[in-house]
Amino acid sequence: MCLHSSYNCQMETETITYELILETVRSWPKADQLRLVIEILEMVEAEITAKPTAKNTLDQAYGLLRKHSDEPAPTDEEVEQWLEEERWKKYGR
């Protein structure tokens, strides 16, 4: 795999190592080295900004379990009645 298209790369059959990459890049003109740095930074920035932020699901689960009011939890019958009322609103039955 050639690292820079405008140079004759002989690494096609060699194992590419970090040191080999550095040696190759050091042989490039400074403008090309800088362009490579910019491209790498843009690539990394795109990967970082594309990832959604991780949510702490454990804290969210605990939040759901915490008591938010002094009212008792609804009974199974109350929940079933609410569901039935919503079905009537949605489906008319």
Biotite code that builds the C-alpha atoms (Angstrom):
import biotite.structure as struc

atoms = struc.array([
    struc.Atom([0.000, 0.000, 0.000], chain_id="A", res_id=1, res_name="MET", atom_name="CA", element="C"),
    struc.Atom([1.520, 3.287, -1.070], chain_id="A", res_id=2, res_name="CYS", atom_name="CA", element="C"),
    struc.Atom([1.238, 6.073, 1.475], chain_id="A", res_id=3, res_name="LEU", atom_name="CA", element="C"),
    struc.Atom([1.599, 8.940, -0.936], chain_id="A", res_id=4, res_name="HIS", atom_name="CA", element="C"),
    struc.Atom([0.431, 8.739, -4.522], chain_id="A", res_id=5, res_name="SER", atom_name="CA", element="C"),
    struc.Atom([2.987, 11.156, -5.991], chain_id="A", res_id=6, res_name="SER", atom_name="CA", element="C"),
    struc.Atom([5.976, 9.150, -4.760], chain_id="A", res_id=7, res_name="TYR", atom_name="CA", element="C"),
    struc.Atom([7.340, 5.837, -5.949], chain_id="A", res_id=8, res_name="ASN", atom_name="CA", element="C"),
    struc.Atom([6.591, 3.558, -3.018], chain_id="A", res_id=9, res_name="CYS", atom_name="CA", element="C"),
    struc.Atom([8.432, 0.312, -2.674], chain_id="A", res_id=10, res_name="GLN", atom_name="CA", element="C"),
    struc.Atom([6.545, -0.796, 0.449], chain_id="A", res_id=11, res_name="MET", atom_name="CA", element="C"),
    struc.Atom([3.928, -2.735, -1.455], chain_id="A", res_id=12, res_name="GLU", atom_name="CA", element="C"),
    struc.Atom([5.405, -6.080, -0.428], chain_id="A", res_id=13, res_name="THR", atom_name="CA", element="C"),
    struc.Atom([6.964, -4.974, 2.893], chain_id="A", res_id=14, res_name="GLU", atom_name="CA", element="C"),
    struc.Atom([5.291, -4.973, 6.245], chain_id="A", res_id=15, res_name="THR", atom_name="CA", element="C"),
    struc.Atom([4.412, -1.379, 7.009], chain_id="A", res_id=16, res_name="ILE", atom_name="CA", element="C"),
    struc.Atom([5.666, -0.395, 10.435], chain_id="A", res_id=17, res_name="THR", atom_name="CA", element="C"),
    struc.Atom([5.383, 2.861, 12.321], chain_id="A", res_id=18, res_name="TYR", atom_name="CA", element="C"),
    struc.Atom([9.103, 3.469, 11.838], chain_id="A", res_id=19, res_name="GLU", atom_name="CA", element="C"),
    struc.Atom([8.869, 2.796, 8.104], chain_id="A", res_id=20, res_name="LEU", atom_name="CA", element="C"),
    struc.Atom([5.989, 5.229, 7.800], chain_id="A", res_id=21, res_name="ILE", atom_name="CA", element="C"),
    struc.Atom([7.953, 7.908, 9.674], chain_id="A", res_id=22, res_name="LEU", atom_name="CA", element="C"),
    struc.Atom([11.031, 7.307, 7.551], chain_id="A", res_id=23, res_name="GLU", atom_name="CA", element="C"),
    struc.Atom([8.974, 7.608, 4.383], chain_id="A", res_id=24, res_name="THR", atom_name="CA", element="C"),
    struc.Atom([7.127, 10.734, 5.500], chain_id="A", res_id=25, res_name="VAL", atom_name="CA", element="C"),
    struc.Atom([10.383, 12.377, 6.622], chain_id="A", res_id=26, res_name="ARG", atom_name="CA", element="C"),
    struc.Atom([11.661, 12.034, 3.049], chain_id="A", res_id=27, res_name="SER", atom_name="CA", element="C"),
    struc.Atom([8.727, 14.071, 1.710], chain_id="A", res_id=28, res_name="TRP", atom_name="CA", element="C"),
    struc.Atom([8.824, 17.826, 1.215], chain_id="A", res_id=29, res_name="PRO", atom_name="CA", element="C"),
    struc.Atom([7.619, 19.770, 4.270], chain_id="A", res_id=30, res_name="LYS", atom_name="CA", element="C"),
    struc.Atom([4.472, 20.939, 2.474], chain_id="A", res_id=31, res_name="ALA", atom_name="CA", element="C"),
    struc.Atom([3.431, 17.324, 1.836], chain_id="A", res_id=32, res_name="ASP", atom_name="CA", element="C"),
    struc.Atom([4.194, 16.373, 5.443], chain_id="A", res_id=33, res_name="GLN", atom_name="CA", element="C"),
    struc.Atom([1.981, 19.210, 6.636], chain_id="A", res_id=34, res_name="LEU", atom_name="CA", element="C"),
    struc.Atom([-0.789, 18.198, 4.231], chain_id="A", res_id=35, res_name="ARG", atom_name="CA", element="C"),
    struc.Atom([-0.647, 14.653, 5.644], chain_id="A", res_id=36, res_name="LEU", atom_name="CA", element="C"),
    struc.Atom([-0.883, 15.975, 9.208], chain_id="A", res_id=37, res_name="VAL", atom_name="CA", element="C"),
    struc.Atom([-3.914, 18.078, 8.281], chain_id="A", res_id=38, res_name="ILE", atom_name="CA", element="C"),
    struc.Atom([-5.626, 15.130, 6.570], chain_id="A", res_id=39, res_name="GLU", atom_name="CA", element="C"),
    struc.Atom([-5.012, 12.887, 9.585], chain_id="A", res_id=40, res_name="ILE", atom_name="CA", element="C"),
    struc.Atom([-6.342, 15.534, 11.990], chain_id="A", res_id=41, res_name="LEU", atom_name="CA", element="C"),
    struc.Atom([-9.454, 16.023, 9.854], chain_id="A", res_id=42, res_name="GLU", atom_name="CA", element="C"),
    struc.Atom([-10.000, 12.261, 9.726], chain_id="A", res_id=43, res_name="MET", atom_name="CA", element="C"),
    struc.Atom([-9.658, 11.911, 13.500], chain_id="A", res_id=44, res_name="VAL", atom_name="CA", element="C"),
    struc.Atom([-11.879, 14.939, 14.127], chain_id="A", res_id=45, res_name="GLU", atom_name="CA", element="C"),
    struc.Atom([-14.593, 13.487, 11.884], chain_id="A", res_id=46, res_name="ALA", atom_name="CA", element="C"),
    struc.Atom([-14.470, 10.194, 13.777], chain_id="A", res_id=47, res_name="GLU", atom_name="CA", element="C"),
    struc.Atom([-14.623, 11.902, 17.158], chain_id="A", res_id=48, res_name="ILE", atom_name="CA", element="C"),
    struc.Atom([-17.495, 14.222, 16.278], chain_id="A", res_id=49, res_name="THR", atom_name="CA", element="C"),
    struc.Atom([-19.451, 11.468, 14.520], chain_id="A", res_id=50, res_name="ALA", atom_name="CA", element="C"),
    struc.Atom([-19.624, 9.264, 17.604], chain_id="A", res_id=51, res_name="LYS", atom_name="CA", element="C"),
    struc.Atom([-22.647, 9.831, 19.797], chain_id="A", res_id=52, res_name="PRO", atom_name="CA", element="C"),
    struc.Atom([-21.890, 10.650, 23.369], chain_id="A", res_id=53, res_name="THR", atom_name="CA", element="C"),
    struc.Atom([-22.142, 7.715, 25.697], chain_id="A", res_id=54, res_name="ALA", atom_name="CA", element="C"),
    struc.Atom([-25.052, 7.796, 28.105], chain_id="A", res_id=55, res_name="LYS", atom_name="CA", element="C"),
    struc.Atom([-24.738, 6.529, 31.602], chain_id="A", res_id=56, res_name="ASN", atom_name="CA", element="C"),
    struc.Atom([-27.549, 3.997, 31.458], chain_id="A", res_id=57, res_name="THR", atom_name="CA", element="C"),
    struc.Atom([-26.972, 2.848, 35.002], chain_id="A", res_id=58, res_name="LEU", atom_name="CA", element="C"),
    struc.Atom([-27.689, 6.339, 36.334], chain_id="A", res_id=59, res_name="ASP", atom_name="CA", element="C"),
    struc.Atom([-30.745, 6.526, 34.080], chain_id="A", res_id=60, res_name="GLN", atom_name="CA", element="C"),
    struc.Atom([-32.006, 3.190, 35.417], chain_id="A", res_id=61, res_name="ALA", atom_name="CA", element="C"),
    struc.Atom([-31.527, 4.334, 39.004], chain_id="A", res_id=62, res_name="TYR", atom_name="CA", element="C"),
    struc.Atom([-33.372, 7.534, 38.135], chain_id="A", res_id=63, res_name="GLY", atom_name="CA", element="C"),
    struc.Atom([-36.346, 5.515, 36.977], chain_id="A", res_id=64, res_name="LEU", atom_name="CA", element="C"),
    struc.Atom([-36.343, 3.582, 40.230], chain_id="A", res_id=65, res_name="LEU", atom_name="CA", element="C"),
    struc.Atom([-36.196, 6.642, 42.468], chain_id="A", res_id=66, res_name="ARG", atom_name="CA", element="C"),
    struc.Atom([-39.390, 7.822, 44.028], chain_id="A", res_id=67, res_name="LYS", atom_name="CA", element="C"),
    struc.Atom([-40.387, 11.105, 42.343], chain_id="A", res_id=68, res_name="HIS", atom_name="CA", element="C"),
    struc.Atom([-43.507, 11.844, 44.349], chain_id="A", res_id=69, res_name="SER", atom_name="CA", element="C"),
    struc.Atom([-45.346, 10.919, 47.481], chain_id="A", res_id=70, res_name="ASP", atom_name="CA", element="C"),
    struc.Atom([-48.111, 9.215, 45.504], chain_id="A", res_id=71, res_name="GLU", atom_name="CA", element="C"),
    struc.Atom([-48.175, 5.429, 45.482], chain_id="A", res_id=72, res_name="PRO", atom_name="CA", element="C"),
    struc.Atom([-47.423, 3.610, 42.257], chain_id="A", res_id=73, res_name="ALA", atom_name="CA", element="C"),
    struc.Atom([-50.503, 2.875, 40.144], chain_id="A", res_id=74, res_name="PRO", atom_name="CA", element="C"),
    struc.Atom([-52.112, -0.502, 40.581], chain_id="A", res_id=75, res_name="THR", atom_name="CA", element="C"),
    struc.Atom([-52.224, -3.067, 37.803], chain_id="A", res_id=76, res_name="ASP", atom_name="CA", element="C"),
    struc.Atom([-55.926, -2.337, 37.417], chain_id="A", res_id=77, res_name="GLU", atom_name="CA", element="C"),
    struc.Atom([-55.293, 1.411, 36.970], chain_id="A", res_id=78, res_name="GLU", atom_name="CA", element="C"),
    struc.Atom([-52.605, 0.782, 34.379], chain_id="A", res_id=79, res_name="VAL", atom_name="CA", element="C"),
    struc.Atom([-54.863, -1.634, 32.506], chain_id="A", res_id=80, res_name="GLU", atom_name="CA", element="C"),
    struc.Atom([-57.657, 0.962, 32.545], chain_id="A", res_id=81, res_name="GLN", atom_name="CA", element="C"),
    struc.Atom([-55.313, 3.621, 31.157], chain_id="A", res_id=82, res_name="TRP", atom_name="CA", element="C"),
    struc.Atom([-54.159, 1.274, 28.413], chain_id="A", res_id=83, res_name="LEU", atom_name="CA", element="C"),
    struc.Atom([-57.759, 0.433, 27.533], chain_id="A", res_id=84, res_name="GLU", atom_name="CA", element="C"),
    struc.Atom([-58.653, 4.132, 27.366], chain_id="A", res_id=85, res_name="GLU", atom_name="CA", element="C"),
    struc.Atom([-55.708, 4.795, 25.073], chain_id="A", res_id=86, res_name="GLU", atom_name="CA", element="C"),
    struc.Atom([-56.703, 1.868, 22.843], chain_id="A", res_id=87, res_name="ARG", atom_name="CA", element="C"),
    struc.Atom([-60.212, 3.348, 22.564], chain_id="A", res_id=88, res_name="TRP", atom_name="CA", element="C"),
    struc.Atom([-58.717, 6.713, 21.570], chain_id="A", res_id=89, res_name="LYS", atom_name="CA", element="C"),
    struc.Atom([-56.413, 5.145, 19.024], chain_id="A", res_id=90, res_name="LYS", atom_name="CA", element="C"),
    struc.Atom([-58.478, 2.290, 17.604], chain_id="A", res_id=91, res_name="TYR", atom_name="CA", element="C"),
    struc.Atom([-62.039, 3.103, 18.683], chain_id="A", res_id=92, res_name="GLY", atom_name="CA", element="C"),
    struc.Atom([-62.573, -0.209, 20.433], chain_id="A", res_id=93, res_name="ARG", atom_name="CA", element="C"),
])
